[in-house]
Amino acid sequence: MPKSQEPLLSEDRPSSEQSSERHVEEEDALLTGQRRPQQSKHGWPFWLEIGIFAWAFIATVAVIVLAVLYQHQQTSHHAKSGGWGKNGKPSGKRNLIFMVSDGMGPTSLSLTRSFRQTESGLPIDDVLVLDQHLIGSSRTRSTSSLITDSAAGATAFSCGMKSYNHAISVLPDHSPCGTVLEAAKKAGYMTGLVVTTRITDATPACFAAHVNQRSEEDLIAEQEIGEHPLGRVLDLMLGGGRCHFLPNTTDGSCRNDDKDVVAMAKKNGFNYVDDRESFDGLNFGSGVELPLLGLFAKTDIPYEVDRRNMNDVYPSLDEMSRTALRALSDATEDSEQGFFLMIEGSRIDHAGHGNDPVAQVHEVLAYDKAFASVLDFLDKDTVEGVLVGTSDHETGGLATARQLHDAYPVYRWYPDMLINSTHSAENLAYQLRDHLAKQGKGSREDLATYIREQLIEQGLGVYDATDDEITRLVDNSDPWPASYIFADIISRRAQVGWTTHGHSAVDVNIYASNAKHARPLIGNHENTEIGVFLREYLDADTEAVTKELKEQLATSPRFANWLGKPLDESKTMADLDHYQGDFKRSLECACGAVH
């Protein structure tokens, strides 16, 4: 009989192992009245394979997702061109932020880096933000000296041309040179200046004014608010120097005439703010209506080491920088062109002039913080942009070493000595002046006790001042001599050296947000090459501006005296660097002068 036709219960039909097992289970169920739980038809090897497959699948998906996220992050990070086109030239809408660390030389970075690491207990490879963006160095001489001043240094940046010390965007023949800011404004860019010194000081002045000598700050103030052959070239100004904008008939003025430059600015369309409350009302730039003039101090905003104790009075460099970036960004949101902003860490220079290492480290840290904020802005902003930073010169001849005795020196300097200082030497000198004004000189013993306990111990954190140091302060209590003495007391204990209260000829650093985006500035350059980079990046025609300025000067009676008083020709000559004898020049004190 064919196999398919055999009866199911045939004794000759073979029985499978599984059917036998089912038969036994059925018998057990009938005898016990309980049905045994049915086991899965798949054994553990099967489920092991399923588990391995599932794990491999999930791991593969996770790797793919992570790869996609990483690729997106890398693409986003590297997508920015910095405003450079495929042809190697700047193209499209772009922003340029130029930062000037006035008076900051390479040793300022060494000083501040070691101070920060010591104060915060950081490892030696935890460096400043600036350290991570170093791309080159700059040579700084002017046409009149191997040692430049800030005016000639900033003229090299603004015009891309060398000039004499004291010149505010004026050449040695006393003709004006068009600046990158003026040319940017004519090209449709928005423009701004942020400083911690007077807005009429040399560096900011060189971008929006033209005078034969930098001391003409009253005239500079007028030009900055639009009394200028080109009209108003600035959209935003934040800093100090209010006294040059107020008529000499009012308190707080330092003008030589009764012009109300604030009123003139308002007539030219400027919104005006002059205190911390009104600054806070700007809401870090989101509450700004341009053009804006913000003057938050009579002269200079205090050193950061002092300002931090007066935060309710003065905004910081970082706060003003972030406000300016947001305001200019919002104002150009729907424009074809971006903006040009110059930010200056102005008082690094003043700390160098005062030979004050405490003020110096805090000013550099404040500048480093602002630099980081600009980087953050560029990273998040949808518009292409570049940050370039440098110094106009070094100030103080700073050295992180000092030989105090005739014996061969120990290789040491002590950043920890700067940690307990709560005020700048300048601030302590002003405290001494105010004390004398209120209390009178009194007995020498009482004054010496006040100086030792209140100023040196509490202010400088120095507890071993010598009787000679106290006597020098008692006998020289005018602010500037006193300031220099306070600074020397702390410098000696930290073993920080200074060679001058003026500038030096040392090369200074160049920084950039991205080296690829500032490739022409990699390496060592003349400071004028930085100015050339600025104007070429913005495609700003400074030659056309120079031509227009000269025509206005020659034909318009209104601007006949526009450049101010002519400078003595002897001060613009290049032969001043020749040796003239140790004491041929006058030894007249210029204490407190800042150049």
Secondary structure, 3 states (H helix, E strand, C coil): CCHHHCCCCCCCCCCCHHHHHHHHHHHHHHHHCCCCCCCCCCCHHHHHHHHHHHHHHHHHHHHHHHHHHHHHHHHHHHHCCCCECCCCCECCCEEEEEEECCECCHHHHHHHHHHHHHHHCCCCCCCCCHHHHEEEEEECCCCCCCCCCHHHHHHHHHHCCCCCCCCECECCCCCECCCHHHHHHHCCCEEEEEEEEECCCHHHHHHHCCECCCCCHHHHHHHHCCCCCCCCCCCEEEEECHHHHCCCCCCCCCCCCCCCHHHHHHHCCCEEECCHHHHHCCHHHCCCCCCEEEECCCCCCCCHHHHHHHCCCCCCHHHHHHHHHHHHHHHCCCCCCCEEEEEECCHHHHHHHCCCHHHHHHHHHHHHHHHHHHHHHHHHCCCEEEEEEECCCEECCCECCCCCCCCCCCCCCCHHHHCCCCCCHHHHHHHHHHHHHHHCCCCHHHHHHHHHHHHHHHHHCCCCCCHHHHHHHHHCCCHHHHHHHHHHHHHHHHCCECCCCCEECCCEEEEECCHHHHHHHCEEEEHHHHHHHHHHHHCCCHHHHHHHHHHHHHHCHHHCCCCCCCCCHHHHCHHHHCCCCCCCCCCCCCCCCCC
